[in-house]
Structures are given as structure tokens and as C-alpha cells.
Amino acid sequence: RLWLLSDAALPWLVKQCRYFQVAIAAHHPNLFRHLVGEGLAPELFYCRWLQGLFHMLADGEEMLRIWDIFIIEKSFKVFIRLAVAIFGLLEKRLLGQDVEKMMDVLFNAKDWKIASGDLLPAALGTKVTRSMMNESEA
């Protein structure tokens, strides 16, 4: 984690958060507008989850498969896809809530009640393209 706080890594982390912001806005525009409208920046949760490599956000076997994909693809896109999928699976619980209730939901992964085996297919079904990522740099 210390590397993520270094001078070299901070610009990289900011860029990753921007990629996530573009992806969540594209895949869940209503949720994104609601989160931002309530003053909650979803990219901060992505940053937090990324720094912990999404530890404890999915069951062990599912998380191992996600890390395998990361190693095989050699790309952080799988983590962007995973975070977008998490927000998508929690969308019904987040929409219409105030910032405090949304924070309660997002900080309590054990209460998410995402069925084992649902997260990986949702992440893999989330398209994150190179052009999407390039768009965030414009």
C-alpha cells in the first residue's frame, strides 16, 4: 500500500479513479448522477477498494479468479469492471438514499448480500474499453 502513496504512484491512482468514474457514469448513469448529486464521490470507494485489492469484498474463490484475470490480462481494467459491478449490484439499495445511508451500505460489505458467484459474471459483463479509458484523458 505504501507504493500507492508515493510521488510516482499518486498520478497513476488519480488516473485509475478517473477511468472508474467514466466507466460507472457510462454503465450506471442514474446511479452516478444520484451519488454525485448527494455529494458522494464513487471513485473514492474505488480508490479505497483498489488499495486493499478488493480484500473481503467477494468470497475467496471468486476473488482468486479476479486476481487470476488481473495477472493474465496484465491490466487493472478487471478492477474497474469489478467496482462498476459492485455498484451495479447495489444500485437498488443506493438509489433514493441520502449520503449517510449510502455510506452505511458501501462501508459494510458483509451486509451487501451479493450471492456467491454473482459478482464475477457481473464484472465480466461490464465492458471497459480502451477508447473509454482514452476518453477520460481528454
C-alpha positions in Angstrom: 0.0 0.0 0.0 2.8 2.4 0.6 3.7 2.4 -3.1 0.2 3.8 -3.8 1.0 6.8 -1.7 4.4 7.7 -3.4 5.0 10.6 -5.8 5.2 8.2 -8.7 2.0 6.3 -7.8 -0.3 9.1 -6.9 -0.8 10.3 -10.5 -1.4 6.7 -11.6 -4.0 6.3 -8.8 -5.8 9.5 -9.9 -5.9 8.2 -13.4 -7.3 4.9 -12.3 -10.0 6.7 -10.4 -10.9 8.8 -13.4 -11.1 5.6 -15.5 -13.5 4.2 -13.0 -15.6 7.5 -12.9 -16.0 7.3 -16.7 -17.0 3.6 -16.6 -19.6 4.0 -13.8 -21.1 7.0 -15.5 -21.4 5.0 -18.7 -22.8 1.8 -17.2 -25.0 3.3 -14.4 -25.8 6.9 -15.3 -28.8 7.2 -13.0 -26.8 5.9 -10.0 -23.8 8.0 -10.9 -25.9 11.2 -11.1 -27.6 10.3 -7.7 -24.3 9.6 -6.0 -22.7 12.8 -7.2 -25.9 14.8 -6.6 -25.8 13.7 -3.0 -22.1 14.7 -2.7 -20.7 11.1 -2.7 -17.8 10.6 -5.0 -17.9 6.9 -6.0 -14.3 7.0 -7.2 -13.1 7.4 -3.6 -14.6 4.0 -2.8 -12.9 2.5 -5.9 -9.6 4.0 -4.7 -10.2 2.5 -1.2 -11.1 -0.9 -2.6 -8.2 -0.8 -5.1 -5.7 0.0 -2.3 -6.8 -3.1 -0.5 -7.0 -5.2 -3.7 -10.7 -5.6 -3.0 -10.0 -7.7 0.0 -13.1 -9.0 1.8 -15.5 -7.7 -0.9 -16.0 -11.1 -2.5 -15.7 -14.7 -1.3 -12.2 -16.2 -1.5 -12.6 -18.3 -4.7 -14.3 -15.6 -6.6 -11.6 -13.1 -5.6 -8.9 -15.6 -6.6 -10.4 -15.8 -10.1 -10.5 -12.0 -10.3 -6.8 -11.8 -9.4 -6.1 -14.5 -11.9 -7.7 -12.4 -14.6 -5.6 -9.4 -13.5 -2.4 -11.4 -13.8 -3.3 -13.0 -17.2 -4.6 -9.7 -18.7 -1.9 -7.6 -17.1 -4.4 -4.8 -16.8 -6.2 -3.0 -14.0 -9.4 -3.0 -16.1 -10.6 -6.0 -14.2 -10.7 -4.0 -11.0 -12.6 -1.2 -12.7 -15.1 -3.7 -14.0 -15.4 -5.2 -10.6 -16.1 -1.9 -8.9 -18.6 -1.0 -11.5 -20.3 -4.4 -11.0 -20.4 -3.9 -7.2 -22.1 -0.5 -7.6 -24.5 -2.1 -10.2 -25.4 -4.9 -7.9 -26.0 -2.4 -5.0 -27.9 0.1 -7.2 -31.4 -0.6 -5.9 -30.1 -0.2 -2.3 -28.4 3.1 -3.1 -30.9 4.9 -5.3 -33.1 7.3 -3.4 -31.0 7.2 -0.3 -29.2 10.1 1.3 -25.5 10.2 1.6 -25.4 8.8 5.1 -27.4 5.7 4.2 -25.4 5.2 1.0 -22.2 5.4 3.1 -23.6 2.8 5.5 -24.3 0.4 2.6 -20.9 0.9 0.9 -18.8 0.6 4.1 -20.5 -2.6 5.2 -19.5 -5.2 2.6 -20.7 -8.0 4.8 -24.2 -6.7 4.6 -24.3 -6.4 0.8 -26.0 -9.8 0.4 -24.4 -10.3 -3.0 -24.8 -14.0 -3.7 -21.7 -16.0 -4.0 -20.9 -16.4 -7.7 -22.9 -13.2 -8.8 -20.0 -10.7 -8.7 -17.6 -12.2 -11.2 -20.2 -12.6 -14.0 -21.4 -9.1 -13.3 -17.8 -7.8 -13.6 -17.1 -9.8 -16.7 -20.3 -8.5 -18.2 -19.1 -4.9 -17.7 -17.4 -3.5 -20.8 -14.4 -1.3 -20.2 -12.7 -0.4 -23.5 -9.5 1.3 -24.4 -11.5 4.2 -26.0 -13.4 4.7 -22.8 -10.2 5.0 -20.9 -8.7 7.3 -23.5 -11.9 9.5 -23.3 -11.2 10.1 -19.6 -7.8 11.6 -20.5 -9.3 14.1 -23.0 
